[in-house]
């Protein structure tokens, strides 16, 4: 079992060589897409047909710790080219999937938090469906799927119908065709058919139930282990459904750890954290804090004093210079980063019960911070 998380140093993402933002640029380079020459530093050998599976919420340490429940995934980990890579910051689905889909760091694509505040004061929940904001306007740069399709690669994205053309899909996963598939077996069939549609081809498949189970039940429970077995069976079925000569890649957007209700600070009931604070956004472990005019230094000092044992706490400038959002941060992205940024390095959360709904406050499995359990994810390679 994964040991309880204690406070430790930041596990910064390996931007530029082994992060989620580097995966699809390396794939496109292998497919011969000319505009993917800037494939950063990741070396990845692929065939002319690639199927990329994203298992939401599967950390590398959790997979290692539960190898007996995932024989297929464990066997893939021993294949040539398989390795451990990193997510991005915050280690949260909207930011990570946008980095995966665009090949850009959060500082480049500008989706910097689950709950963002734009410079004009607009508040955006990047997971909301239907999205009240066209996220494509917040992230207008071409995605890897758009670049591949423009170069003649047959691109198909496979996932639940509710994601087609909406919300996060528009921010970082748009491009090519979308094949709606609600159940795992239908998803397997849709992916097998999609890969055969063209040569070269790029097929993306999303599997979200492991993350959902971890959030609700915890990631160190029998329910999570049962879901991991289901994921493992799905991967085996998907691999068997692919035609010879296909490269199957399996990765994740983040890992997870369990945090109990007692292991958190609530801004609503902690006067030292509430003073001078205007809005708490981001995620429960990758926090953005917007402050009232002139209150920045006092808020920064107070938050460091109260939560500094379990969170890295810094100003916007310190977060940028430390490299939390990548080596480059655009003007647009900078305007979406809080005045104070907090990255969990221990086993506690931070909430604001005045604005967070009860279902969020009830979650057990958590991510968003910069511990190894959250940052490090598998990149598994199988060649059929």
C-alpha positions as a printed NumPy array, in Angstrom:
array([[  0.   ,   0.   ,   0.   ],
       [  1.067,   3.597,  -0.574],
       [  2.311,   5.147,   2.664],
       [  0.597,   8.262,   4.005],
       [  2.06 ,  11.387,   2.462],
       [  4.246,  13.538,   4.67 ],
       [  5.58 ,  16.96 ,   3.886],
       [  8.5  ,  16.953,   1.489],
       [ 10.127,  18.985,  -1.299],
       [  8.358,  19.965,  -4.484],
       [  8.303,  17.323,  -7.21 ],
       [  8.419,  19.687, -10.161],
       [  7.166,  18.379, -13.521],
       [  9.804,  17.37 , -16.045],
       [  8.775,  19.987, -18.571],
       [ 10.618,  19.703, -21.873],
       [ 11.664,  16.092, -21.629],
       [  9.277,  13.773, -19.782],
       [  5.961,  15.473, -19.07 ],
       [  2.475,  15.03 , -20.501],
       [  3.114,  18.113, -22.608],
       [  5.894,  16.232, -24.4  ],
       [  3.981,  13.073, -25.345],
       [  1.956,  14.122, -28.397],
       [  4.708,  16.302, -29.902],
       [  6.886,  13.155, -29.81 ],
       [  4.067,  11.092, -31.354],
       [  3.494,  13.628, -34.127],
       [  7.211,  13.751, -34.817],
       [  7.155,   9.965, -35.191],
       [  4.175,  10.239, -37.553],
       [  6.096,  12.672, -39.722],
       [  3.978,  15.738, -39.01 ],
       [  6.28 ,  18.594, -40.105],
       [  5.024,  21.117, -37.565],
       [  5.915,  18.74 , -34.73 ],
       [  9.647,  19.212, -35.235],
       [  9.667,  20.99 , -31.86 ],
       [  9.089,  17.699, -30.074],
       [ 11.096,  18.922, -27.099],
       [ 13.293,  16.272, -25.543],
       [ 11.117,  13.15 , -25.429],
       [ 12.238,  10.27 , -27.613],
       [  9.359,   7.965, -28.511],
       [  9.328,   5.396, -31.292],
       [  5.875,   4.834, -32.778],
       [  4.435,   3.097, -35.808],
       [  2.229,   4.785, -38.407],
       [ -0.884,   3.897, -36.399],
       [ -1.024,   5.118, -32.805],
       [ -3.692,   4.615, -30.149],
       [ -3.266,   6.769, -27.033],
       [ -5.29 ,   5.765, -23.956],
       [ -5.663,   8.204, -21.073],
       [ -6.633,   6.518, -17.789],
       [ -7.746,   9.342, -15.513],
       [ -6.215,   9.171, -12.029],
       [ -3.607,   6.399, -12.428],
       [ -0.393,   7.333, -10.655],
       [  2.853,   5.467, -11.246],
       [  3.341,   4.666,  -7.558],
       [ -0.223,   3.375,  -7.207],
       [  0.276,   1.075, -10.185],
       [  3.521,  -0.24 ,  -8.735],
       [  1.898,  -0.804,  -5.356],
       [ -1.045,  -2.672,  -6.894],
       [  0.762,  -4.708,  -9.543],
       [ -1.111,  -7.878,  -8.561],
       [ -4.406,  -6.232,  -9.535],
       [ -3.128,  -5.071, -12.931],
       [ -1.193,  -7.837, -14.692],
       [ -1.686,  -6.367, -18.174],
       [ -0.538,  -2.889, -17.192],
       [  2.35 ,  -4.354, -15.224],
       [  3.461,  -6.387, -18.241],
       [  3.362,  -3.262, -20.403],
       [  5.568,  -1.475, -17.875],
       [  8.312,  -3.966, -18.737],
       [  8.069,  -3.295, -22.487],
       [ 10.815,  -1.286, -24.252],
       [ 10.036,   2.414, -24.202],
       [  7.773,   2.288, -21.141],
       [  8.744,   4.718, -18.418],
       [  7.523,   7.049, -15.689],
       [  6.788,  10.619, -16.752],
       [  5.184,  13.556, -14.971],
       [  1.961,  15.458, -15.088],
       [  1.915,  19.268, -14.973],
       [  0.896,  21.784, -12.3  ],
       [ -1.704,  21.838, -10.953],
       [ -1.967,  18.045, -11.222],
       [ -5.619,  18.303, -12.153],
       [ -7.551,  17.019, -15.171],
       [ -8.338,  20.286, -17.034],
       [ -4.761,  21.508, -16.888],
       [ -3.163,  18.131, -17.556],
       [ -5.425,  17.117, -20.449],
       [ -4.976,  20.523, -22.074],
       [ -1.213,  20.035, -21.858],
       [ -1.529,  16.53 , -23.284],
       [ -3.768,  17.637, -26.144],
       [ -1.853,  20.764, -27.108],
       [  1.705,  19.686, -26.357],
       [  2.043,  22.912, -24.353],
       [  2.829,  23.645, -20.725],
       [  0.191,  25.396, -18.572],
       [  2.213,  28.584, -18.843],
       [  1.884,  28.352, -22.63 ],
       [ -1.749,  27.234, -23.082],
       [ -3.166,  29.324, -20.234],
       [ -5.533,  26.835, -18.581],
       [ -3.933,  27.318, -15.181],
       [ -6.532,  25.964, -12.76 ],
       [ -9.757,  24.058, -12.377],
       [-11.394,  27.217, -11.011],
       [ -9.881,  30.234, -12.754],
       [-10.446,  33.955, -12.469],
       [ -9.806,  35.921, -15.632],
       [ -8.325,  39.433, -15.533],
       [-11.789,  40.949, -16.086],
       [-13.068,  39.16 , -12.982],
       [-14.932,  36.37 , -14.8  ],
       [-14.839,  33.087, -12.895],
       [-14.509,  29.929, -14.959],
       [-15.051,  26.327, -13.848],
       [-13.095,  24.487, -16.52 ],
       [-14.88 ,  21.189, -15.778],
       [-18.411,  22.586, -15.998],
       [-20.75 ,  20.903, -18.506],
       [-22.233,  22.56 , -20.363],
       [-19.485,  25.14 , -20.213],
       [-20.756,  28.711, -19.712],
       [-17.606,  29.95 , -21.457],
       [-16.245,  28.821, -24.819],
       [-12.938,  27.426, -23.606],
       [-11.576,  27.481, -27.151],
       [-11.427,  31.271, -26.808],
       [ -9.276,  30.854, -23.706],
       [ -6.99 ,  28.354, -25.454],
       [ -6.953,  29.233, -29.182],
       [ -3.606,  27.701, -30.106],
       [ -3.783,  24.625, -32.38 ],
       [ -3.969,  21.275, -30.658],
       [ -1.823,  18.302, -31.581],
       [ -4.953,  16.659, -33.016],
       [ -5.626,  19.658, -35.26 ],
       [ -2.026,  19.699, -36.409],
       [ -2.086,  15.989, -37.172],
       [ -5.374,  16.199, -39.084],
       [ -4.079,  19.136, -41.125],
       [ -1.056,  17.033, -42.091],
       [ -3.225,  14.191, -43.391],
       [ -3.268,  11.927, -40.324],
       [ -6.658,  10.297, -39.658],
       [ -7.542,  11.544, -36.169],
       [-10.307,  10.11 , -33.977],
       [-11.107,  10.886, -30.358],
       [-13.167,   8.287, -28.478],
       [-15.088,   9.06 , -25.288],
       [-18.463,   9.817, -23.689],
       [-20.972,  11.753, -25.756],
       [-21.22 ,  14.578, -23.2  ],
       [-17.62 ,  15.594, -23.93 ],
       [-18.123,  15.982, -27.686],
       [-17.621,  19.617, -28.66 ],
       [-18.009,  20.942, -25.144],
       [-15.948,  22.35 , -22.311],
       [-12.477,  20.928, -21.861],
       [-12.641,  19.102, -25.211],
       [-12.771,  22.48 , -26.921],
       [ -9.87 ,  23.842, -24.922],
       [ -7.249,  21.206, -25.54 ],
       [ -8.656,  18.094, -27.226],
       [-10.342,  19.409, -30.371],
       [ -9.432,  18.187, -33.834],
       [-10.31 ,  15.307, -36.128],
       [-13.48 ,  13.265, -35.586],
       [-15.213,  12.342, -32.338],
       [-16.631,   8.851, -31.761],
       [-19.12 ,   8.758, -28.894],
       [-18.855,   5.584, -26.824],
       [-20.468,   5.35 , -23.401],
       [-19.381,   1.931, -22.138],
       [-15.911,   0.344, -22.017],
       [-16.722,  -2.396, -24.516],
       [-18.218,   0.087, -26.978],
       [-15.121,   2.219, -26.505],
       [-12.895,  -0.745, -27.356],
       [-14.847,  -1.42 , -30.535],
       [-14.846,   2.253, -31.516],
       [-11.094,   2.536, -30.992],
       [-10.385,  -0.609, -32.997],
       [-12.439,   0.737, -35.886],
       [-10.889,   4.201, -35.637],
       [ -7.322,   2.935, -35.888],
       [ -8.238,   1.101, -39.104],
       [ -9.718,   4.222, -40.727],
       [ -6.407,   5.411, -42.063],
       [ -2.673,   4.971, -42.226],
       [ -1.237,   7.055, -40.661],
       [ -3.794,   7.368, -37.896],
       [ -3.944,   8.77 , -34.371],
       [ -6.695,   7.618, -32.021],
       [ -7.258,   9.018, -28.52 ],
       [ -9.332,   7.124, -25.926],
       [-10.471,   8.386, -22.516],
       [-11.25 ,   6.219, -19.451],
       [-12.487,   8.13 , -16.395],
       [-13.967,   5.631, -13.925],
       [-10.786,   5.03 , -11.907],
       [-10.525,   8.714, -11.035],
       [-14.224,   8.901, -10.152],
       [-13.977,   5.882,  -7.856],
       [-10.883,   7.244,  -6.143],
       [-12.546,  10.599,  -5.51 ],
       [-15.671,   9.116,  -3.965],
       [-14.343,   6.047,  -2.192],
       [-10.62 ,   6.684,  -1.787],
       [ -7.657,   5.308,  -3.709],
       [ -6.566,   2.854,  -1.014],
       [ -9.844,   0.942,  -0.891],
       [-11.315,  -2.298,  -2.186],
       [-13.538,  -0.27 ,  -4.531],
       [-10.514,   1.396,  -6.127],
       [ -8.69 ,  -1.917,  -6.487],
       [-11.766,  -3.437,  -8.141],
       [-11.857,  -0.526, -10.586],
       [ -8.155,  -0.987, -11.294],
       [ -8.917,  -4.599, -12.24 ],
       [-11.554,  -3.272, -14.653],
       [ -9.053,  -0.825, -16.139],
       [ -6.555,  -3.624, -16.602],
       [ -9.122,  -5.791, -18.379],
       [-10.05 ,  -2.838, -20.582],
       [ -6.426,  -2.317, -21.608],
       [ -6.113,  -5.992, -22.503],
       [ -9.273,  -5.854, -24.594],
       [ -8.162,  -2.667, -26.296],
       [ -4.768,  -4.099, -27.159],
       [ -6.397,  -7.215, -28.636],
       [ -8.765,  -5.07 , -30.721],
       [ -5.992,  -3.134, -32.441],
       [ -4.649,  -4.262, -35.823],
       [ -1.067,  -5.48 , -36.217],
       [  1.424,  -2.661, -36.532],
       [ -0.309,  -0.351, -34.035],
       [  1.51 ,   1.384, -31.195],
       [ -0.598,   1.52 , -28.018],
       [  0.365,   4.162, -25.486],
       [ -1.2  ,   4.231, -22.013],
       [ -0.742,   7.201, -19.694],
       [ -2.585,   9.29 , -17.112],
       [ -3.238,  12.903, -16.245],
       [ -2.275,  12.627, -12.554],
       [ -2.02 ,  10.317,  -9.594],
       [ -3.99 ,  10.535,  -6.375],
       [ -3.806,  10.22 ,  -2.615],
       [ -6.381,   9.964,   0.17 ],
       [ -7.017,  12.954,   2.421],
       [ -9.548,  12.678,   5.227],
       [-12.019,  15.433,   6.186],
       [ -9.997,  16.238,   9.305],
       [ -6.835,  16.856,   7.293],
       [ -7.697,  20.194,   5.778],
       [ -7.907,  23.886,   6.421],
       [-11.148,  25.748,   5.688],
       [-10.636,  29.394,   4.764],
       [-14.203,  30.092,   5.925],
       [-13.342,  29.111,   9.494],
       [ -9.689,  30.173,   9.63 ],
       [ -9.506,  33.963,  10.161],
       [ -5.761,  34.073,   9.472],
       [ -6.366,  32.685,   5.964],
       [ -9.518,  34.688,   5.308],
       [ -8.045,  38.095,   6.099],
       [ -7.304,  39.996,   2.901],
       [ -8.44 ,  37.102,   0.703],
       [-10.852,  37.876,  -2.12 ],
       [-11.194,  34.505,  -3.863],
       [ -9.784,  30.995,  -3.465],
       [ -9.596,  29.07 ,  -6.734],
       [ -7.582,  26.418,  -8.495],
       [ -8.019,  23.085,  -6.744],
       [ -7.902,  21.753,  -3.185],
       [ -4.191,  20.932,  -3.455],
       [ -3.124,  23.291,  -6.25 ],
       [ -4.534,  26.549,  -4.943],
       [ -4.756,  30.033,  -6.454],
       [ -5.538,  32.904,  -4.079],
       [ -6.642,  36.303,  -5.303],
       [ -6.257,  39.022,  -2.696],
       [ -7.748,  42.421,  -1.972],
       [ -5.793,  45.479,  -3.174],
       [ -2.695,  46.051,  -1.082],
       [ -3.091,  42.849,   0.929],
       [ -0.616,  40.713,  -1.007],
       [  2.363,  40.708,   1.389],
       [  0.204,  40.137,   4.478],
       [ -1.772,  37.297,   2.847],
       [  1.415,  35.641,   1.634],
       [  2.978,  35.818,   5.1  ],
       [ -0.174,  34.544,   6.833],
       [ -0.665,  31.634,   4.483],
       [  2.97 ,  30.619,   4.823],
       [  2.673,  30.711,   8.602],
       [ -0.533,  28.655,   8.722],
       [ -0.145,  26.046,   5.959],
       [  3.544,  26.244,   5.063],
       [  4.362,  22.91 ,   6.662],
       [  2.2  ,  21.067,   4.115],
       [  2.123,  23.493,   1.153],
       [  4.695,  25.333,  -0.876],
       [  3.362,  28.913,  -0.732],
       [  4.612,  31.651,  -3.007],
       [  3.671,  34.808,  -4.833],
       [  2.69 ,  34.739,  -8.494],
       [  6.207,  35.838,  -9.444],
       [  7.77 ,  33.169,  -7.241],
       [  5.541,  30.469,  -8.73 ],
       [  6.587,  31.523, -12.217],
       [ 10.299,  31.766, -11.412],
       [ 10.219,  28.379,  -9.639],
       [  8.836,  26.84 , -12.828],
       [  5.525,  25.523, -11.53 ],
       [  3.761,  26.334, -14.816],
       [  6.688,  25.599, -17.114],
       [  9.736,  27.528, -18.346],
       [  7.587,  29.968, -20.382],
       [  4.548,  31.844, -19.092],
       [  2.64 ,  33.994, -21.573],
       [  0.993,  37.284, -20.71 ],
       [ -2.425,  35.636, -21.025],
       [ -1.478,  32.805, -18.673],
       [  0.088,  35.187, -16.178],
       [ -3.214,  37.026, -15.887],
       [ -4.935,  33.783, -14.827],
       [ -2.544,  32.888, -12.005],
       [ -3.488,  33.851,  -8.458],
       [ -1.686,  36.52 ,  -6.462],
       [ -0.627,  33.688,  -4.156],
       [ -0.071,  30.102,  -5.327],
       [ -0.066,  27.065,  -3.016],
       [  1.149,  23.604,  -4.043],
       [  0.596,  20.715,  -1.65 ],
       [  3.739,  18.855,  -0.597],
       [  2.097,  17.026,   2.304],
       [ -1.097,  15.161,   3.047],
       [ -3.551,  17.988,   3.645],
       [ -6.107,  19.968,   1.603],
       [ -7.337,  23.523,   1.609],
       [-11.017,  24.358,   1.062],
       [-13.428,  27.249,   1.281],
       [-16.781,  25.838,   2.375],
       [-18.549,  29.093,   1.463],
       [-18.059,  28.526,  -2.253],
       [-17.323,  24.813,  -2.638],
       [-20.363,  22.515,  -2.964],
       [-20.93 ,  19.661,  -0.485],
       [-20.086,  16.966,  -3.051],
       [-16.616,  18.474,  -3.507],
       [-16.091,  18.784,   0.23 ],
       [-17.021,  15.1  ,   0.628],
       [-14.347,  13.775,  -1.758],
       [-11.655,  11.481,  -0.345],
       [ -9.19 ,  10.821,  -3.16 ],
       [ -7.362,  14.047,  -4.036],
       [ -4.834,  15.487,  -6.441],
       [ -3.584,  18.872,  -7.599],
       [ -0.372,  19.132,  -5.597],
       [  3.272,  18.418,  -6.268],
       [  3.97 ,  15.203,  -4.379],
       [  5.393,  12.232,  -6.284],
       [  2.123,  10.339,  -5.793],
       [  0.279,  13.047,  -7.76 ],
       [  2.958,  14.125, -10.251],
       [  4.429,  10.841, -11.471],
       [  2.372,   8.853, -13.983],
       [  3.102,   5.886, -16.24 ],
       [  3.758,   6.049, -19.954],
       [  3.321,   2.461, -21.137],
       [  4.165,   1.316, -24.647],
       [  2.832,  -1.749, -26.468],
       [  3.426,  -2.637, -30.091],
       [  0.871,  -5.039, -31.544]])
